[in-house]
Amino acid sequence: MCKRNKKPTEIQKRGWIGYTLFYLGTFLSRILIRLRYINQSNIPQGKTPYLIVANHQTMFDGLWIMGGIPREQIPQFSGLAGSDLEQNFGLTGRIMFRVGQAIPIDREGSPIRGLILARRALKKGSIVMIHPEGTRTYDGRIAEMKNGAAYLANKSGVPVVPVYIDGGFEVFSRYMSVPRPIDWKRFRRKKLTVEFCSTIDPADYDSVHSLMDAINRVLYEKESEAFKAREQSKT
């Protein structure tokens, strides 16, 4: 996992190192965090390809989502990731690039090549994860989402599984140099929830725009429910 001089342009291979790091990361997450998965029954079964569209809270989002899908699907899993991840985000970035079997996308230039690679992967039977925000949240809330996810689903015809991650920002936000899984004031592990929402069929929508609206609606509704629950817990 040496540092590269050039940005990668092809889909990465997980290899035995990636699998080892994945299982280690999953094991540590379950020990250090109160990790909970919701509605895993919404995940398509078997080896059918599908697109995971998730909000982006931490650099570990892909790891946690992988931990919730059926084990036999893990070899199929890839995630779109900024091609600068290995260069600019240190060891953590390089690890997650390998674990996520990353599909590199140029966030500073044209994203077209990355989307084409992702479309090809879906056509070959992969499970692809994309964060429509393009970068990690700055305040714990979902930022504006671009329509690349809807484009991929529309062109490939695969089902979309919206995934809402709640609690990741408190565990490992972009402002933290290392994860903080423990709430030391209350002396307990922090909560983190990964919810797999109902599948969206792109065939039910007549345009990329209307499909993206449907994806947005699901994720923003989940966010509203999560923040409302937090407020109620304080009273």
C-alpha positions, 0 to 999 in steps of 0.5 A: 500500500505504498503511496502513489505518484499518480492518481489511479484510473482503474478499479482496484483489487482488494486482495488478501490484504484488503480482506484482512483489513476489512475483517479486522475493521469490522471486528473492532467496530463491533467491539468499540461502537454500538453498531446496529443494522436495520432492515437488512431484508431490503438488500437484494439476495444472491449475486444480483448487481445493485447500486448502494446510494448512501450519505457520507459521514466518515471515511469508514462508511464503506466498511460499515456498509460492507459489514451489513450485506450478505457475506457472499456478496462482499467479493462483488462490493466496490465503492466509488472513491476520489482518486486523490484518496491514497495521495491526500488522506494518509494511511487511512485513505490508502487502507480504505481504497484497498478495502473498498475495492475502489472505483476511482473518480476524479473529483477535481476534474471530469467524473465521467471516466469514474462513472463509466467504470462504475457502469461497467462494473454493474454490468459485470455483476458488481455491487457498487456504492456511491456517495452522491454528496461527493465528500464527507459532511461538514456538519453531520447533515446531508449536503446537496446530492449530485445526480451521478447515482441516478445516472448509473442506475438509469443506464445500468437498469439495476435496483437502487438501495438507499442507505442512511448512516446515522452516528458516524459523524460523532465517531469519526468526522472530517475534523478528527485525526483518529476515530473517537468511538467512546463517549467519555462524558457518559463513559459508553460506546457511541451509537452508529446505525446503518439502515438499508431502505426499500429498494428503488426500481429505476424502471419506475421513473421516466428520467434521471431527474425524477429518479434522483428526486426519489433517492433524495426524498428517502435519504432526507426523510431518514435524516429528518427522522434521525434528528427528530429522535435525537431531540426527543431523547434530550427531553 
